[in-house]
């Protein structure tokens, strides 16, 4: 069976999840993918930090060591932030390596140029994990777009915000109290700014816009509002009317004017809305298409194993595609 | 651009939907799929019946005329019932033709043998439209199965039953009244037996079982119960407790014993159940997998355009696969 060399860039929660799946599921993956995946290197910032789960000789802090691996087939990138992730992937693609990323901050900005470069070099880019973790939004959209026109996408794209809103309603908590609770449970970062300000959902929405409409609205025209100004009094009043606050990211295209318009903000919705029932840390995306109508996908929007699974599934998908550079 | 010859078998609602999409979306499909799809023949039972939307010279009631089309690339099959659909597809595959079906009665029984035959002849079988219409359950499962083990699948697989239960709760209707309403709106057939007895959901569940577990439980061991015995009094009492009746098809595998177990019946569920909020004629499938957790897909489970779109999407997917016999 053909051996495939793999590298992992970044070894936080998601990178470790990818490693765990590649090790623990090695025999299932062999059977399902028809190749034997072997982790050749892992890029970390500090290779001397003790890591109980990965052999020390796999670790490096030098991207050159990864670029020098002969016949490297694919990298799984789970670094936080735009740089150096973008330049790493750019150079890897140039060397003929497939790339799979979970990095929404980087991909919302550089996704288009990475994909164009990949097409030129005959490799593929997987980015399912950049939006909604383990929920297969990207592949579903990719597929339906072959036949449908997408008119609008509405999503609950930040699990932390949804968790906080759920607790404020269900347990009558104040915003700060619910946030603290989310932090205790590991749903929110120590610095929760990106989540509760709407910035995290905004970046994911831009990735969906690029895929559905081949363009993004001008970022400065998008009104981005978080959940931090919602009071428990407002939540109580909404509940009494049978309504719910949801933090919803929306992007839609007006096919007459060609204009793509997006908003990210808390919205007060009733039972008839497809995102009304999405609770706790779940993410959900409702895609409205001309032939299919509204298809809604719901599931875990984050977490080690769901996100890492989405990345390994991306590789499985690549292996079935004609453009794939690996000959099995 | 390469021309691709297509035939449609069966010209009821779904067959007409496929035809409409191929005609009305011809230029989008050219652009997205990279081929020009041309309908060569349509198999109908009575070619003399006036059909305003399709040219008379396309119609035939002779399968031989379809089998004789040179370089026929794909057939879209939307015939009702097991035979002659199965033998038609079997013969077409033998001739090297890709097949795409919406026929759950046929496919739940013969899917495995059609797929084995297709593998031998280097062609592909698409069956997304056999389960939950336009909701991409098959592709999602296919993809996640490369990395995950599926433990359980729960689905609302019959839109008519779900519509009736929704009306009984929301509008206080009796079963018969809600059924009549569904028939008026075209959601239920004149003979609603397959829908309300659970048989329709059962066949779809068996297709999901085959895909997820590579096997089906013995059909005679599956308890299949419809919604026809639920009274409006029972629905009222459930509503008072915050519970809802849903007609749920479940299949699960016990990986210790290897046993696959399925039931199809009305269940009383509470708010925490992923299918609690699925209303009206929607279908939904909740897939529980070892890495991803629970992913739920919701959308239109039937209807001309959603189902037909799923079939044409299947063809788009085939074109990206390495096994595809068409060289573009």
Interface residues (C-beta under 8 A of the other chain):
Chain A: X21 X25 X28 X29 X32 X33 X134 X135 X136 X139 X140 X143 X144 X145 X146 X147 X148 X149 X274 X276 X277 X289 X291 X292 X293 X294 X295 X296 X297 X298 X299 X300 X303 X305 X306 X308 X309 X310 X312 X313 X316 X317 X320 X321 X322 X324
Chain B: X21 X25 X28 X29 X32 X33 X134 X135 X136 X139 X140 X143 X144 X145 X146 X147 X148 X149 X274 X276 X277 X289 X291 X292 X293 X294 X295 X296 X297 X298 X299 X300 X303 X305 X306 X308 X309 X310 X312 X313 X316 X317 X320 X321 X322 X324
